[in-house]
Amino acid sequence: MSLFNHIPINFQQAQLIEKDNAHYYQTPKGDIFPSITTILKKTMSIEKQQNLQNWEEQEIASEYITRESSVIGTQTHKLIENFLNETTSSEEFRLLSVAHFNNLIPFLQKINDIHGTELRLYSNAMKLAGTSDCIAKYGGELSIIDYKTKRSNQQEEWMTDHFIQGTAYSQMFKELTGIEIKQIVILVSSEKNTRMEFVKKAEDYVDLLNQRLEQFYEIKKTV
């Protein structure tokens, strides 16, 4: 018996490509758009940039930590994808990845009516793209659902870029399918064995998304 109801939504997805050491996507028509994560990184506030630089300078193992965090995050996403799609894999996973996955199961059990996982979305109107972890109902409300693995507990004010990211996915999905998604859900597992659930309204972050898009394309004009 299936644990989850799946309601696939068919549309032509974008193709992920690497360009200028960043994530870009090629649309079915051949246009190449930057990912929303690339845009958010390029438009990071000066304060955040300085904090990141300071951490990299002070933390001897910064490169190792960054690399390992990427591996753990990718594996955790794969475990969740397998769980939601009720598939198995012969891939070997790190113990920490499995721990993050197990930690998030109580939240994952709130998911149903799944439109898709790892959907490669894009917007001709906004000229951007990205991959949404999951589009499904969460607690009965159709949502953009993203998972994050962190080293420590998170505070809501640190999560703004993730809310903007989710809002971008909701707008891309509406453009491609005509289906409106009003709720953004960010599920976080930390190495402190804690889990956090952030539920937001997409409409509250549309202005911030537009500001970051304008900032990104202004920067591109000067490069």
C-alpha positions as MATLAB code, in Angstrom:
seq = 'MSLFNHIPINFQQAQLIEKDNAHYYQTPKGDIFPSITTILKKTMSIEKQQNLQNWEEQEIASEYITRESSVIGTQTHKLIENFLNETTSSEEFRLLSVAHFNNLIPFLQKINDIHGTELRLYSNAMKLAGTSDCIAKYGGELSIIDYKTKRSNQQEEWMTDHFIQGTAYSQMFKELTGIEIKQIVILVSSEKNTRMEFVKKAEDYVDLLNQRLEQFYEIKKTV';
ca = [
       0.000    0.000    0.000;
       1.324    3.432   -0.981;
       2.082    5.905    1.804;
       1.687    8.957   -0.419;
      -0.748   10.032   -3.111;
       1.023   11.277   -6.257;
      -0.574   13.747   -8.673;
       2.048   14.324  -11.394;
       1.983   17.650  -13.221;
       3.389   17.401  -16.732;
       5.392   20.250  -18.248;
       8.732   20.524  -20.015;
      11.446   20.964  -17.425;
      14.698   22.888  -17.745;
      18.109   21.255  -17.930;
      20.743   22.032  -15.301;
      24.088   23.221  -16.694;
      27.293   24.615  -15.206;
      28.425   28.047  -16.351;
      30.863   30.554  -14.829;
      31.257   28.285  -11.759;
      27.562   28.647  -10.970;
      24.253   26.875  -11.581;
      22.366   27.814  -14.730;
      19.499   26.153  -16.583;
      18.643   25.761  -20.242;
      14.942   25.979  -20.996;
      13.182   23.786  -23.587;
      13.376   26.750  -26.006;
      17.128   27.058  -25.501;
      17.252   30.127  -23.247;
      19.825   30.012  -20.461;
      18.790   31.431  -17.094;
      20.662   31.667  -13.762;
      19.382   29.640  -10.829;
      17.619   31.451   -8.007;
      20.376   30.220   -5.662;
      23.002   31.826   -7.907;
      21.050   35.091   -7.930;
      20.687   35.112   -4.148;
      24.392   34.368   -3.679;
      25.441   37.133   -6.070;
      23.181   39.645   -4.311;
      24.071   38.688   -0.753;
      24.292   41.651    1.598;
      27.729   43.125    2.295;
      27.330   42.133    5.950;
      26.695   38.486    5.049;
      29.584   38.507    2.597;
      31.894   39.881    5.286;
      30.697   37.331    7.860;
      31.331   34.504    5.397;
      34.766   35.828    4.550;
      35.654   36.171    8.233;
      34.536   32.590    8.905;
      36.586   31.263    5.988;
      39.654   33.116    7.235;
      39.273   32.051   10.861;
      38.135   28.449   10.344;
      41.120   26.312    9.304;
      38.863   23.533    8.041;
      36.437   25.831    6.179;
      36.957   24.148    2.789;
      36.487   20.672    4.278;
      33.376   21.734    6.212;
      31.842   23.355    3.114;
      32.562   20.289    0.974;
      31.214   17.853    3.551;
      28.103   19.959    4.143;
      27.364   19.819    0.423;
      27.711   16.017    0.359;
      25.531   15.569    3.445;
      22.882   17.908    2.062;
      22.778   16.129   -1.299;
      22.522   12.701    0.321;
      19.792   13.808    2.717;
      17.782   15.174   -0.198;
      18.174   11.856   -2.011;
      16.987    9.897    1.028;
      13.918   12.115    1.327;
      13.217   11.855   -2.404;
      13.390    8.044   -2.178;
      11.089    8.089    0.846;
       8.442   10.282   -0.795;
       8.590    8.385   -4.086;
       8.706    5.057   -2.213;
      11.764    3.873   -4.103;
      14.927    2.140   -2.933;
      18.554    2.786   -3.756;
      21.744    0.739   -3.554;
      23.689    3.908   -2.845;
      25.615    4.041    0.433;
      24.818    7.023    2.624;
      26.790    8.737    5.377;
      25.516    8.166    8.896;
      24.961   11.903    9.320;
      22.825   11.996    6.169;
      20.695    9.154    7.505;
      20.428   10.933   10.864;
      19.184   14.134    9.178;
      16.637   12.134    7.191;
      15.337   10.301   10.261;
      15.160   13.583   12.136;
      12.850   15.058    9.487;
      10.447   12.099    9.197;
       7.801   13.624   11.549;
       7.612   16.606    9.171;
       7.705   14.461    6.030;
       4.641   12.608    7.281;
       2.664   15.870    6.863;
       3.253   15.691    3.086;
       0.755   14.255    0.601;
      -0.787   14.811   -2.844;
       2.686   15.160   -4.329;
       2.940   16.983   -7.667;
       6.621   16.168   -7.980;
      10.075   16.075   -6.401;
      13.236   17.702   -7.751;
      11.261   19.619  -10.371;
      13.464   21.790  -12.620;
      11.426   24.978  -12.933;
      12.018   28.178  -14.880;
      10.400   31.518  -15.643;
      10.591   33.336  -18.959;
       9.088   36.408  -17.298;
      11.671   36.626  -14.502;
      14.525   35.032  -16.513;
      15.539   32.610  -13.761;
      15.258   28.925  -12.924;
      15.795   26.420  -10.132;
      15.027   22.982   -8.728;
      12.272   22.687   -6.134;
      12.744   19.856   -3.625;
       9.048   19.037   -3.448;
       5.713   20.478   -4.531;
       2.886   18.916   -2.575;
       0.309   19.519    0.110;
       1.779   20.147    3.538;
      -0.723   19.968    6.347;
      -3.412   20.065    3.679;
      -2.136   23.246    1.943;
      -0.423   23.117   -1.462;
       3.146   24.203   -0.794;
       6.660   24.665   -2.043;
       8.641   22.432    0.324;
      12.418   22.657    0.697;
      14.740   20.783    3.058;
      17.866   22.207    4.644;
      20.616   20.545    6.656;
      22.477   22.838    9.026;
      25.268   22.488   11.561;
      23.343   24.377   14.265;
      19.886   25.625   15.170;
      18.504   28.360   12.920;
      16.714   31.589   13.687;
      13.888   32.849   11.518;
      15.731   36.045   10.541;
      18.522   33.909    9.060;
      16.076   32.146    6.744;
      14.889   35.062    4.602;
      16.806   33.990    1.498;
      15.232   30.524    1.751;
      11.765   32.112    1.872;
      12.644   34.201   -1.196;
      13.897   31.058   -2.928;
      10.631   29.247   -2.215;
       8.644   32.241   -3.439;
      10.586   32.161   -6.716;
       9.658   28.495   -7.158;
       5.995   29.273   -6.520;
       6.001   31.967   -9.215;
       7.833   29.727  -11.691;
       5.368   26.894  -11.075;
       2.370   29.166  -11.622;
       3.835   30.456  -14.883;
       4.426   26.908  -16.135;
       1.214   25.256  -14.937;
      -1.293   27.949  -14.020;
      -1.471   26.526  -10.484;
      -1.009   29.045   -7.667;
       0.960   28.052   -4.576;
       0.541   30.337   -1.595;
       2.544   28.498    1.087;
       6.303   28.119    1.510;
       7.604   25.413    3.868;
      11.265   25.127    4.878;
      12.157   22.028    6.901;
      15.481   22.158    8.718;
      17.483   19.432   10.422;
      20.532   20.424   12.456;
      23.493   18.445   13.700;
      22.274   19.329   17.204;
      19.540   16.714   16.603;
      16.895   19.398   16.412;
      14.372   20.016   13.654;
      12.656   23.243   12.709;
       9.642   23.992   10.561;
       9.194   27.402    8.938;
       5.845   28.039    7.208;
       5.385   31.323    5.332;
       3.099   33.021    2.818;
       4.729   33.411   -0.581;
       3.054   36.789   -1.126;
       5.044   38.249    1.766;
       8.343   37.769   -0.108;
       7.435   38.788   -3.678;
       8.778   42.337   -3.244;
      12.052   41.047   -1.796;
      12.375   38.612   -4.701;
      11.860   41.397   -7.232;
      14.427   43.576   -5.455;
      17.056   40.841   -5.611;
      16.316   40.195   -9.305;
      16.727   43.888  -10.110;
      19.947   43.976   -8.109;
      21.326   40.915   -9.907;
      20.695   42.272  -13.397;
      22.099   45.672  -12.429;
      25.292   43.917  -11.323;
      25.432   42.012  -14.623;
      25.286   45.295  -16.563;
      28.466   46.495  -14.840;
      30.457   43.285  -15.323;
];
